[in-house]
């Protein structure tokens, strides 16, 4: 997948995650966003060679080094964030304050924690769709 394709995919994913965040699991109003997220997951799986699976959340959390910046703030260098996590983080942090050398490490940590919460919420939506009486 090209950089531009990945950016577009993650932009679409971010919008759909924001949409389902407004709904309780099982709410039929979340169906369109869930369909988009399922399609994006399928696209990602089909475009990723089996030899280069993306890192899991805890693996990526431990693999990105934090650097102390001269301004007194800890940062991460975007180039040290493996794809697709870099594109996900960039989409989630558009407009965030940062230094030229990289985003604040606290923003990276918040993103990872929020991603984990979003994935739990997404799984609750998916599970609710498969319960009898929710179709």
ABEGO torsion letter per residue (X at the ends): XBAAAAAAAAAAAAAAAAAAAABBBGBAAAAAAAAAAAAAAAAAAAABBAABBBBBAAAAAAABBBBBBAAGBBBBBAAABBOAAAAAAAAAABGBBBBAAEBBAAAAAAAAAAAAAAAAAAAAAAAAAABBGAX
